[in-house]
Amino acid sequence: MERKNLWAPWRIGYIKGLSEKRDCFICDNVKNPAGDSDNFVLWRTELSLVMLNKFPYNNGHLLLAPIRHIGELEKLNDSEMLELTKLIAASQKALTAVIKPHGFNVGMNFGRCAGAGLPEHLHIHIVPRWDGDTNFMDVCAGTDIISQGMKDLYEQLKNASAENNLPGL
């Protein structure tokens, strides 16, 4: 069988970043509210941020993080824990309104060996899922297909947030 390539040049930034010592992109976003639209930060609350993942597993993949730079769940205080939990529900509501997924994966990775790309700053992944979204590309080529541009999705989620009175507005 002849092998073919599917080019995904936007992934090189992520791949190179794994071995380079870099600043915390979540903390960079915390410090730079003027850059929210460029960095796809959807919501800011008193204690947390919600942003689109720039290296998504699926369309609508969000990251939720406390503003404090902490890496362990047990270091969250009760207010941060409650706010992040409420943001999971609000994120699901916004994503459901805009892209109508059939379900969600919600998860956290602690430590690089467990898949954490940024182990020093705790964050929650919310990944919308659709019936049959594991297709031949993933099974045969280990490749994800992202079906919508991030700027378009960002604008749709911001509009849905305003319409549904969701956090950060």
Phi, psi and omega in degrees: 000131179285133178273142176237156179256140169249112185279131177224070187296339179292343181284342185296326177300318178292314183298314179295325182294339181295328183259350181266145173283117183230160174291163179284116182294332177292313178297322176301318178292323178301317185282347188233069180297335179294338181265014186304315183291323177291329181261005177060035174280115182279311186223147170236130173241182182302324188240356190214166173233149170233128182218157171288141175285125180287347177233069191285151170278334182203162177302131179088008181297117181251154172240131175245134183215147171290153176293323178294139179278091178225150184249350185243140181300321183291348178272350175292140172274172184300321180295317178295317180300314180295315181297316179298321179295318177295325178292330174300311180296317180296321178296316178298321179297313180296315180296321178296319180295325187266311187243358172050056177290160178274344180189183182217146162257132175235125183202169179222145177240129180243116182093143181301322181294340178267004176104004180287116176285338178223076187293342184280343182231106180308138175206154181250133176264132170241116184241111176296145180228152177232148175307127177079013182284352168270105187242193184299329181295317180288314184293315185269327187243358182059036186238135175264142176252120178258119194266004183213143178292145184293323179296317179297312179296318179303311180297319179297317180292322177298317179296316179296325178297315180295317181294328184256009179052049181272167189303159170086006183252000000 
